[in-house]
Amino acid sequence: MLDRVRTFFNEARQEFKHVNWPTRKEATYLTGVVIGLSILFAVLLGAFDFFFVTLLRVFVIGA
């Protein structure tokens, strides 16, 4: 059992050497893109929510 665990970690270490890791500049840029898109989608979803809640108030409550 312990031999299988060692083999797993040795193979995982070898695979990590094959990974093409991004540079610090690329990682920072891509993180900014993800944060920016997350904020954009949050604002859009908030706007749609506000719009539909307003529609419901006008047609359901105001009726």
C-alpha positions as CSV (number, residue, x, y, z in Angstrom):
1,M,0.0,0.0,0.0
2,L,2.8,2.4,0.9
3,D,4.6,1.6,-2.3
4,R,1.5,2.6,-4.3
5,V,1.3,5.9,-2.5
6,R,5.0,6.6,-3.2
7,T,4.5,5.7,-6.9
8,F,1.6,8.0,-7.1
9,F,3.5,11.0,-5.7
10,N,6.6,10.3,-7.9
11,E,4.4,10.2,-11.0
12,A,2.6,13.3,-10.0
13,R,6.0,15.1,-9.5
14,Q,7.0,14.0,-13.0
15,E,3.8,15.3,-14.5
16,F,4.3,18.7,-12.8
17,K,7.6,19.0,-14.7
18,H,5.7,18.7,-18.0
19,V,3.2,21.5,-17.2
20,N,3.7,24.7,-19.1
21,W,3.3,27.2,-16.2
22,P,2.2,30.8,-17.0
23,T,4.6,33.7,-16.3
24,R,3.8,36.0,-13.5
25,K,2.7,38.7,-16.0
26,E,0.4,36.2,-17.7
27,A,-1.1,35.0,-14.4
28,T,-1.7,38.6,-13.3
29,Y,-3.3,39.5,-16.6
30,L,-5.6,36.5,-16.6
31,T,-6.6,37.0,-13.0
32,G,-7.6,40.5,-13.9
33,V,-9.7,39.3,-16.8
34,V,-11.5,36.8,-14.6
35,I,-12.2,39.4,-11.9
36,G,-13.3,41.9,-14.5
37,L,-15.7,39.5,-16.2
38,S,-17.0,38.4,-12.8
39,I,-17.8,42.0,-11.9
40,L,-19.4,42.6,-15.4
41,F,-21.6,39.5,-15.1
42,A,-22.6,40.4,-11.5
43,V,-23.7,43.9,-12.7
44,L,-25.6,42.5,-15.6
45,L,-27.4,39.9,-13.5
46,G,-28.2,42.6,-10.9
47,A,-29.6,44.8,-13.6
48,F,-31.8,42.0,-15.0
49,D,-32.9,41.1,-11.5
50,F,-33.9,44.7,-10.8
51,F,-35.7,44.9,-14.2
52,F,-37.7,41.7,-13.7
53,V,-38.6,42.6,-10.0
54,T,-39.8,45.9,-11.2
55,L,-41.9,44.3,-13.9
56,L,-43.4,41.9,-11.4
57,R,-44.3,44.7,-9.0
58,V,-46.0,46.7,-11.8
59,F,-48.0,43.8,-13.2
60,V,-48.7,41.6,-10.2
61,I,-48.8,43.9,-7.2
62,G,-50.1,46.9,-9.2
63,A,-52.9,44.9,-10.9
